Amino acid sequence: MTGPASFGWGTILRLGLVQTALGAIVVLITSTLNRVMVVELALPAALPGALVGLHYAVQVLRPRWGYGSDVGKRRTPWIVGGMALLALGGAGAALGTAIVANHPAAGYGLLVLSFLGVGIGVGAAGTSLLVLLSTGVAPHRRGAAATIVWIMMIAGFVVTAPTAGHLIDPFSPSRLVAVSSGVSVIAFLVAVLALWGVEPARAPAPVQARQARPFAKVLVEVWAEPEARRFTVFVFLAMLAYSAQELILEPFAGLVFALSPGATTKLSGLQNGGVLAGMVFVALITANGRGAFASLRLWTVTGCLGSAAALAAIAACGFAGPGAPLRACVVGLGLFNGIFAVAAIGQMMALAGTGNAPDGESRHGTRMGVWGAAQGIAFGLGGFLGAAGVDLARLAFGTVVPAYAAVFVTEAALFLVAAGLAVRIGRPSVSRRAIESLSVRHAM
């Protein structure tokens, strides 16, 4: 395994390239193939929605992949294997899309298998990549490392989507398969080259090595840790609130403020700009690791509280009408979302290595897998529950503004609960402080 706190900025950037490669394949599947299915092939919109939901559902297996990397004591094979499966899934999904119209049974079967592969690949590669970062990045660099990795993943989205869109015009099924396969192969090779030599080879195992504990027992032990359990609930609630506004903010702006599709797209761009600014802000202010403002817990709580306030302000804008500062509130939401997200990832990296089992076995991967599963499930549920919540609220209230306001306020409440949990994360419990105090006195 990597030595503690050994990664420089160059290595962090190399690992960020793995996230860029991962993002490049995922964006093809969630945006380009989605559009082709609905527009060019005139398939029901529920089809890509169900397939993306399947990709999120498989994230529940993340703890198993993390446990596997703990047992093997190396993360690189799991990242490379996950990227290989992701690349195969990307190419297979394109092929399934190309043939589904003429060969429905084969096309649908291949799509289901491919999206399962994508979900497993993202879970295996993403979990082990974060563990590799958490074991190799100095504590004061974790916020900056999380920002770099996140931004480089977004770069994969930004570069791939328009490039692939340009290459598949004029559209044909064969061009779609060729472009998607090409992107998948290039992304896999970039990831392999970026990982080359980062993690030392595993030392030879002792002749009488202890047999690894069963996964089910390890999972129960991790869930029994109060800190791990609390952070899991925090991640789930915060990510549920974070993702629930994704599908309703633009429709809200269009229905209530009569903004055009172009204007709502720009509004979404402002929000994403705010997210980026919040991430960079946390990275800069925590990079030296000194002073009260370097605390990732502080910025996690601040991001949750600020996000709650921004969501409440957006709800109030709906009642205030056209003169309300909607754009400023949306930028504020993005800013605090970015602050919360990158600080929480930094804390996740720090907490993954705490509380190892008495037998000395690593639990990094299993903990990271549990939190990754909570994040993936919440993200998958958030968009659906937000949109469904608006529909139900419209039936209850009969008008648009109170319906959207009710959902925004509910999201704000979730962020407030998450902030309350975040305050306690990373703080030693009373019993732990007492034990540490007794140990110090005994030593003296």
C-alpha positions as CSV (number, residue, x, y, z in Angstrom):
1,M,0.0,0.0,0.0
2,T,1.0,3.6,-0.4
3,G,2.9,5.2,2.4
4,P,1.0,7.8,4.4
5,A,0.8,11.3,3.0
6,S,3.1,10.7,0.1
7,F,1.3,12.1,-2.9
8,G,2.5,15.4,-4.4
9,W,0.4,17.6,-6.6
10,G,1.6,15.9,-9.8
11,T,0.3,12.5,-8.5
12,I,-3.0,14.0,-7.5
13,L,-3.4,15.4,-11.0
14,R,-2.6,12.0,-12.4
15,L,-5.3,10.4,-10.3
16,G,-7.6,13.2,-11.4
17,L,-7.1,12.0,-15.0
18,V,-8.7,8.7,-13.9
19,Q,-11.8,10.6,-12.9
20,T,-11.7,12.5,-16.2
21,A,-11.7,9.2,-18.0
22,L,-14.5,7.9,-15.9
23,G,-16.6,11.0,-16.5
24,A,-16.0,10.9,-20.2
25,I,-17.6,7.4,-20.5
26,V,-20.4,8.2,-18.0
27,V,-21.5,11.4,-19.8
28,L,-21.8,9.5,-23.1
29,I,-24.2,7.1,-21.5
30,T,-26.3,9.5,-19.4
31,S,-26.6,12.3,-22.0
32,T,-25.7,11.3,-25.6
33,L,-27.3,7.9,-25.6
34,N,-30.2,9.2,-23.7
35,R,-30.9,11.8,-26.4
36,V,-30.4,9.3,-29.2
37,M,-32.9,6.8,-27.7
38,V,-35.6,9.5,-27.2
39,V,-35.1,11.7,-30.3
40,E,-33.5,9.7,-33.1
41,L,-35.0,6.3,-32.2
42,A,-38.3,7.7,-30.7
43,L,-38.1,5.2,-27.8
44,P,-40.0,5.9,-24.6
45,A,-38.2,8.4,-22.3
46,A,-38.8,5.9,-19.5
47,L,-36.2,3.5,-21.1
48,P,-33.1,5.6,-20.6
49,G,-34.5,6.7,-17.2
50,A,-34.8,3.1,-16.1
51,L,-31.4,2.2,-17.4
52,V,-29.7,5.1,-15.6
53,G,-31.7,4.1,-12.5
54,L,-30.3,0.6,-12.8
55,H,-26.8,2.1,-13.0
56,Y,-27.5,3.9,-9.7
57,A,-29.1,0.8,-8.1
58,V,-25.9,-1.3,-8.6
59,Q,-24.0,1.3,-6.4
60,V,-25.3,-0.6,-3.4
61,L,-22.5,-3.1,-4.1
62,R,-19.8,-0.5,-3.5
63,P,-19.0,-1.9,0.0
64,R,-18.2,-5.3,-1.6
65,W,-15.8,-3.8,-4.1
66,G,-14.1,-1.7,-1.3
67,Y,-13.8,-4.8,0.9
68,G,-12.1,-6.6,-2.0
69,S,-9.5,-3.9,-2.3
70,D,-8.9,-4.1,1.5
71,V,-8.3,-7.8,1.3
72,G,-6.0,-7.5,-1.7
73,K,-4.2,-4.6,0.0
74,R,-3.9,-2.8,-3.4
75,R,-6.3,-0.4,-5.0
76,T,-4.9,-0.2,-8.6
77,P,-6.2,-3.6,-9.8
78,W,-9.8,-2.6,-8.7
79,I,-9.5,0.7,-10.4
80,V,-8.2,-0.8,-13.7
81,G,-10.7,-3.6,-13.6
82,G,-13.5,-1.2,-12.9
83,M,-12.4,1.1,-15.8
84,A,-12.2,-1.9,-18.1
85,L,-15.8,-3.0,-17.2
86,L,-16.9,0.6,-17.5
87,A,-15.4,0.9,-21.0
88,L,-17.0,-2.4,-22.1
89,G,-20.3,-1.1,-20.7
90,G,-20.0,2.2,-22.7
91,A,-19.3,0.4,-25.9
92,G,-22.0,-2.2,-25.3
93,A,-24.6,0.4,-24.4
94,A,-23.9,2.1,-27.8
95,L,-24.2,-1.1,-29.6
96,G,-27.4,-2.0,-27.8
97,T,-28.8,1.4,-28.7
98,A,-27.9,0.9,-32.4
99,I,-29.6,-2.5,-32.7
100,V,-32.6,-2.1,-30.4
101,A,-34.9,-0.8,-33.1
102,N,-34.3,-3.8,-35.5
103,H,-33.5,-6.5,-32.9
104,P,-35.4,-5.5,-29.7
105,A,-34.7,-8.6,-27.7
106,A,-30.9,-8.5,-28.3
107,G,-30.8,-4.7,-28.0
108,Y,-32.7,-4.6,-24.7
109,G,-30.7,-7.5,-23.3
110,L,-27.4,-5.9,-24.2
111,L,-28.5,-2.5,-22.8
112,V,-29.4,-4.0,-19.4
113,L,-26.1,-5.9,-19.2
114,S,-24.1,-2.9,-20.3
115,F,-25.7,-0.5,-17.8
116,L,-25.1,-3.1,-15.1
117,G,-21.4,-3.2,-16.2
118,V,-21.3,0.6,-16.1
119,G,-22.7,0.7,-12.5
120,I,-20.3,-2.0,-11.3
121,G,-17.4,-0.4,-13.1
122,V,-18.1,3.1,-11.7
123,G,-18.5,1.6,-8.2
124,A,-15.3,-0.5,-8.2
125,A,-13.1,2.2,-9.8
126,G,-14.5,5.2,-8.0
127,T,-14.4,3.6,-4.6
128,S,-10.9,2.4,-4.8
129,L,-9.7,5.6,-6.4
130,L,-11.0,7.6,-3.4
131,V,-9.4,5.1,-1.0
132,L,-6.0,5.5,-2.9
133,L,-6.3,9.2,-2.5
134,S,-7.3,9.0,1.2
135,T,-4.2,6.8,2.0
136,G,-1.8,8.9,0.0
137,V,-2.8,12.6,0.5
138,A,-1.6,14.7,3.4
139,P,-4.6,15.7,5.6
140,H,-4.2,19.4,4.8
141,R,-4.3,18.7,1.1
142,R,-7.5,16.6,1.1
143,G,-9.9,19.5,0.4
144,A,-7.7,20.6,-2.5
145,A,-7.3,17.0,-3.8
146,A,-11.1,16.5,-3.7
147,T,-11.6,19.7,-5.6
148,I,-9.0,18.8,-8.3
149,V,-10.5,15.3,-8.7
150,W,-14.1,16.6,-8.9
151,I,-13.2,19.4,-11.4
152,M,-11.3,16.9,-13.6
153,M,-14.3,14.6,-13.7
154,I,-16.4,17.6,-14.8
155,A,-13.8,18.3,-17.4
156,G,-14.4,14.8,-18.7
157,F,-18.1,15.8,-19.1
158,V,-17.4,19.1,-20.7
159,V,-14.9,17.9,-23.3
160,T,-16.5,14.6,-24.2
161,A,-20.2,15.6,-24.7
162,P,-19.8,18.3,-27.4
163,T,-16.9,16.4,-29.1
164,A,-18.9,13.2,-29.3
165,G,-21.9,15.2,-30.4
166,H,-19.9,16.7,-33.3
167,L,-18.5,13.3,-34.3
168,I,-21.8,11.5,-34.5
169,D,-23.3,14.1,-36.9
170,P,-24.7,13.2,-39.4
171,F,-26.2,10.5,-37.1
172,S,-26.0,6.8,-38.0
173,P,-26.0,3.8,-35.7
174,S,-22.6,2.8,-36.9
175,R,-21.1,6.2,-36.2
176,L,-22.6,6.1,-32.7
177,V,-21.0,2.7,-32.0
178,A,-17.6,3.9,-33.5
179,V,-17.5,7.1,-31.5
180,S,-18.6,5.5,-28.2
181,S,-16.2,2.7,-28.6
182,G,-13.4,5.0,-29.4
183,V,-14.1,7.2,-26.4
184,S,-14.3,4.2,-24.1
185,V,-10.9,2.8,-25.4
186,I,-9.1,6.1,-25.1
187,A,-10.5,6.7,-21.6
188,F,-9.4,3.3,-20.4
189,L,-5.9,3.8,-21.8
190,V,-5.7,7.3,-20.2
191,A,-6.7,5.8,-16.8
192,V,-4.1,3.0,-17.1
193,L,-1.3,5.3,-18.0
194,A,-2.3,7.8,-15.2
195,L,-2.1,5.0,-12.6
196,W,1.2,3.5,-13.9
197,G,3.6,3.3,-11.0
198,V,1.5,5.4,-8.5
199,E,0.9,2.5,-6.1
200,P,3.9,0.3,-5.2
201,A,3.6,-3.5,-5.8
202,R,2.3,-5.6,-3.0
203,A,4.9,-7.0,-0.7
204,P,5.0,-10.8,-0.6
205,A,2.5,-12.2,2.0
206,P,3.9,-14.0,5.0
207,V,3.8,-17.8,4.8
208,Q,1.2,-18.0,7.7
209,A,-0.9,-15.1,6.7
210,R,-4.1,-14.7,8.6
211,Q,-7.2,-15.5,6.6
212,A,-9.4,-12.5,5.7
213,R,-12.6,-12.1,7.7
214,P,-15.8,-12.7,5.7
215,F,-17.3,-9.6,4.0
216,A,-20.6,-9.9,5.9
217,K,-18.8,-9.8,9.3
218,V,-16.6,-6.8,8.2
219,L,-19.7,-4.9,6.9
220,V,-21.5,-5.5,10.3
221,E,-18.4,-4.3,12.2
222,V,-18.1,-1.1,10.1
223,W,-21.8,-0.4,10.5
224,A,-21.4,-0.8,14.2
225,E,-18.9,2.1,14.3
226,P,-20.9,5.1,15.5
227,E,-18.8,7.5,13.4
228,A,-19.1,5.4,10.2
229,R,-22.9,5.0,10.7
230,R,-23.4,8.7,11.4
231,F,-21.4,9.7,8.3
232,T,-23.4,7.3,6.2
233,V,-26.7,8.9,7.3
234,F,-25.2,12.4,6.7
235,V,-24.1,11.5,3.2
236,F,-27.5,10.0,2.3
237,L,-29.5,13.0,3.6
238,A,-27.2,15.6,2.2
239,M,-26.9,14.0,-1.2
240,L,-30.7,13.5,-1.3
241,A,-31.2,17.2,-0.7
242,Y,-28.4,18.0,-3.2
243,S,-29.9,16.0,-6.0
244,A,-33.6,16.6,-5.5
245,Q,-33.5,20.0,-7.1
246,E,-31.7,18.8,-10.2
247,L,-34.8,18.1,-12.2
248,I,-37.1,20.8,-10.8
249,L,-35.1,24.0,-10.8
250,E,-35.3,24.8,-14.5
251,P,-39.1,23.9,-14.8
252,F,-39.7,26.1,-11.8
253,A,-37.9,29.0,-13.4
254,G,-39.9,28.4,-16.6
255,L,-43.3,28.0,-15.1
256,V,-43.1,30.7,-12.4
257,F,-40.8,33.3,-14.0
258,A,-41.7,32.6,-17.7
259,L,-38.0,32.1,-18.6
260,S,-37.3,30.6,-22.0
261,P,-35.5,27.3,-22.4
262,G,-32.3,29.2,-23.3
263,A,-32.7,31.3,-20.2
264,T,-33.2,28.4,-17.8
265,T,-30.2,26.6,-19.4
266,K,-28.1,29.8,-18.6
267,L,-29.6,29.7,-15.0
268,S,-28.3,26.1,-14.7
269,G,-24.9,27.3,-16.0
270,L,-24.9,30.0,-13.3
271,Q,-25.6,27.4,-10.7
272,N,-22.7,25.1,-11.9
273,G,-20.4,28.1,-12.0
274,G,-21.3,28.7,-8.3
275,V,-20.6,25.0,-7.5
276,L,-17.1,25.4,-9.1
277,A,-16.4,28.6,-7.2
278,G,-17.4,27.0,-3.9
279,M,-15.1,24.0,-4.5
280,V,-12.1,26.2,-5.5
281,F,-12.8,28.4,-2.4
282,V,-12.6,25.5,0.0
283,A,-9.5,24.1,-1.8
284,L,-7.6,27.4,-1.4
285,I,-8.6,28.2,2.1
286,T,-7.8,24.7,3.5
287,A,-4.7,23.9,1.4
288,N,-2.1,25.0,4.0
289,G,-3.9,23.1,6.8
290,R,-3.4,25.9,9.4
291,G,-5.9,28.0,11.3
292,A,-9.5,27.6,12.3
293,F,-10.7,28.1,8.7
294,A,-8.8,25.0,7.5
295,S,-11.3,22.7,9.2
296,L,-13.2,20.6,6.6
297,R,-16.0,20.0,9.2
298,L,-16.5,23.8,9.4
299,W,-17.0,24.1,5.7
300,T,-19.2,21.0,5.5
301,V,-21.6,22.5,8.1
302,T,-21.3,25.9,6.4
303,G,-22.2,24.4,3.0
304,C,-25.2,22.6,4.4
305,L,-26.5,25.6,6.2
306,G,-25.9,27.9,3.2
307,S,-27.6,25.4,0.9
308,A,-30.7,25.3,3.2
309,A,-30.8,29.1,3.3
310,A,-30.5,29.4,-0.5
311,L,-33.3,26.8,-1.1
312,A,-35.6,28.7,1.3
313,A,-34.8,31.9,-0.6
314,I,-35.6,30.3,-3.9
315,A,-38.9,29.2,-2.5
316,A,-39.6,32.7,-1.3
317,C,-38.7,34.0,-4.8
318,G,-41.6,32.1,-6.2
319,F,-44.1,34.0,-4.0
320,A,-42.3,37.3,-4.6
321,G,-42.7,37.1,-8.4
322,P,-40.8,38.4,-11.4
323,G,-38.9,41.1,-9.4
324,A,-37.3,38.5,-7.1
325,P,-33.5,38.0,-7.2
326,L,-33.8,34.4,-8.5
327,R,-30.4,34.4,-10.3
328,A,-28.5,35.5,-7.2
329,C,-30.3,32.8,-5.1
330,V,-29.4,30.1,-7.6
331,V,-25.8,31.2,-7.7
332,G,-25.8,31.1,-3.9
333,L,-27.2,27.6,-4.0
334,G,-24.5,26.5,-6.3
335,L,-21.8,28.2,-4.2
336,F,-22.8,26.5,-1.0
337,N,-23.5,23.2,-2.8
338,G,-19.9,23.3,-4.0
339,I,-18.5,24.1,-0.5
340,F,-20.5,21.3,1.1
341,A,-19.6,18.7,-1.6
342,V,-15.8,19.2,-1.7
343,A,-15.5,19.5,2.1
344,A,-17.6,16.4,2.6
345,I,-15.4,14.4,0.2
346,G,-12.3,15.6,2.0
347,Q,-13.8,14.4,5.3
348,M,-14.8,11.1,3.7
349,M,-11.1,10.7,2.7
350,A,-10.0,11.5,6.3
351,L,-12.5,9.3,8.1
352,A,-12.0,6.2,5.9
353,G,-8.8,5.3,7.7
354,T,-10.1,5.8,11.3
355,G,-11.2,3.0,13.6
356,N,-9.4,0.0,11.9
357,A,-10.3,-3.4,13.3
358,P,-8.4,-4.7,16.3
359,D,-6.8,-7.4,14.2
360,G,-5.1,-4.6,12.2
361,E,-6.9,-5.3,8.9
362,S,-7.7,-2.3,6.8
363,R,-11.3,-1.1,6.6
364,H,-10.6,1.9,4.2
365,G,-12.3,0.4,1.2
366,T,-15.3,-1.1,3.1
367,R,-16.0,2.3,4.8
368,M,-15.6,4.2,1.5
369,G,-17.9,1.7,-0.2
370,V,-20.6,2.1,2.4
371,W,-20.5,5.9,2.0
372,G,-20.3,5.6,-1.8
373,A,-23.4,3.3,-1.8
374,A,-25.3,5.9,0.3
375,Q,-24.3,8.6,-2.1
376,G,-25.2,6.7,-5.2
377,I,-28.6,5.5,-3.9
378,A,-29.4,9.0,-2.6
379,F,-28.4,10.6,-5.9
380,G,-30.5,8.1,-7.8
381,L,-33.5,8.7,-5.6
382,G,-33.2,12.4,-5.3
383,G,-34.1,13.4,-8.9
384,F,-37.1,11.1,-8.9
385,L,-38.4,12.1,-5.5
386,G,-38.0,15.8,-6.2
387,A,-40.0,15.6,-9.4
388,A,-42.6,13.3,-7.9
389,G,-42.8,15.5,-4.9
390,V,-43.7,18.5,-7.1
391,D,-46.4,16.5,-8.9
392,L,-48.0,15.3,-5.6
393,A,-47.8,18.8,-4.2
394,R,-49.5,20.3,-7.2
395,L,-52.3,17.9,-6.7
396,A,-52.5,18.9,-3.1
397,F,-52.2,22.7,-3.5
398,G,-53.7,23.0,-7.0
399,T,-51.2,25.8,-7.9
400,V,-47.6,25.8,-9.1
401,V,-45.8,28.1,-6.6
402,P,-46.7,26.4,-3.3
403,A,-46.0,23.0,-4.9
404,Y,-42.4,23.9,-5.8
405,A,-41.9,25.9,-2.6
406,A,-42.9,22.9,-0.5
407,V,-40.3,20.7,-2.2
408,F,-37.6,23.4,-1.9
409,V,-38.4,23.8,1.8
410,T,-38.3,20.1,2.3
411,E,-34.8,19.9,0.7
412,A,-33.7,22.8,3.0
413,A,-34.9,20.8,6.0
414,L,-32.9,17.8,4.9
415,F,-29.8,20.1,4.7
416,L,-30.4,21.4,8.2
417,V,-30.6,17.8,9.6
418,A,-27.4,17.0,7.7
419,A,-25.7,20.0,9.1
420,G,-26.6,18.9,12.6
421,L,-25.0,15.5,11.9
422,A,-22.0,17.1,10.3
423,V,-21.3,19.1,13.5
424,R,-20.6,15.8,15.4
425,I,-18.6,14.1,12.6
426,G,-14.9,13.8,13.3
427,R,-15.1,14.9,16.9
428,P,-13.9,12.5,19.6
429,S,-16.7,11.2,21.8
430,V,-16.8,11.8,25.5
431,S,-15.7,8.2,26.2
432,R,-12.8,8.5,23.7
433,R,-11.6,11.8,25.2
434,A,-11.7,10.2,28.7
435,I,-9.7,7.2,27.6
436,E,-7.1,9.5,25.9
437,S,-6.9,11.7,29.0
438,L,-6.3,8.7,31.2
439,S,-3.7,7.4,28.8
440,V,-1.8,10.7,29.0
441,R,-1.9,10.8,32.8
442,H,-0.7,7.2,33.0
443,A,2.2,8.0,30.7
444,M,3.2,10.9,32.9
